[in-house]
Amino acid sequence: MNNAMLSIAPRYLAASTVEDHHAHLVHLAKTAAWTLQANATVTAATSPCGLVTALADRPDNPDAAHLFLSARTHPARPARWKATLGGDLPVEFLAAMTTVLSAELLRDPDYVLYNLPRDGRLVALPGPGIAGWDYHADLNLVEWETRHRGTRALAYLRDRGSTAPLLAGGEDTLMMAAATLAIPGGTEVIWWAGFSHEIPAVVTGAFLTTFLDPEPFTRPVGAFARPDLVPLLTTNRTATTPGTPIPPGSLGGWGRNRGPGGR
């Protein structure tokens, strides 16, 4: 049976709710054998090995982070790496990361835990030539930026030894990404994401590939968190048969050993 679907561009404005993020972790547990723990405020999915956790909560402050990905080398040890996310992050960005985490835990768990692929895979960052994105790189900082109808999206990567100013997450921050909206008297942060050092390159690569891809997302009509952003979007309604609710997509191999922690 065909259902009405909506293509949404640019991707970074395809806002999703906190409840969408909780629902994705429930979906992850059902489809990838992660262990689910949930109550009125927190939903947590833990990998079959017990070492990787994806957690969503419902903070009182809407500006606070509410999504946390982390990995430990032992359940009793502190997190080796973290990803911290807030705001109306498109759920497809979260899905890209959890999809690659699930696949790599089966293929090469040391890559997920230690960022050391046993097959010696090299991961290259996306560079110039992505439609609609400005790119700049030097020894201090790598950055992508785009603007669309009063909105702005950006991603920065900073090495530990860089002389560039620290990113918002502090000294342990490898990568920051965000989408913002110009409003009277200031700027609203629609969503933001921070990745710590030691995060596996395939995870940052999955995020960046999904973030920078100029192709629209496709969702069921009505699956959109921010009606106020609709006038800023390029949308196209079509009749099609949807696939899985949160498609893994093609994650590619972009990224590198970078990212900010958070919790």
Stockholm file with secondary structure:
# STOCKHOLM 1.0

chainA/1-263         MNNAMLSIAPRYLAASTVEDHHAHLVHLAKTAAWTLQANATVTAATSPCGLVTALADRPDNPDAAHLFLSARTHPARPARWKATLGGDLPVEFLAAMTTVLSAELLRDPDYVLYNLPRDGRLVALPGPGIAGWDYHADLNLVEWETRHRGTRALAYLRDRGSTAPLLAGGEDTLMMAAATLAIPGGTEVIWWAGFSHEIPAVVTGAFLTTFLDPEPFTRPVGAFARPDLVPLLTTNRTATTPGTPIPPGSLGGWGRNRGPGGR
#=GR chainA/1-263 SS CCEEEEEEESGGGCCCCHHHHHHHHHHHHHHHCCEEEECSSEEEEECTTSCEEEEEECCSSTTSEEEEEEECSSTTSCCSEEEEEEESCCHHHHHHHHHHHHHHHHHCHHHHHHSCCTTCCCCCCCCSCCTTCEEEECSSCEEEEEEETTEEEEEEECCTTCCSCCCTTCTTEEEEEEEEEEETTEEEEEEEEEEETTCCHHHHHHHHHHHHCCSCEEEETTCCSCGGGGGGSEEEEEEECCCSSSCCCCCTTCCCSCCCCCC
#=GC SS_cons         CCEEEEEEESGGGCCCCHHHHHHHHHHHHHHHCCEEEECSSEEEEECTTSCEEEEEECCSSTTSEEEEEEECSSTTSCCSEEEEEEESCCHHHHHHHHHHHHHHHHHCHHHHHHSCCTTCCCCCCCCSCCTTCEEEECSSCEEEEEEETTEEEEEEECCTTCCSCCCTTCTTEEEEEEEEEEETTEEEEEEEEEEETTCCHHHHHHHHHHHHCCSCEEEETTCCSCGGGGGGSEEEEEEECCCSSSCCCCCTTCCCSCCCCCC
//
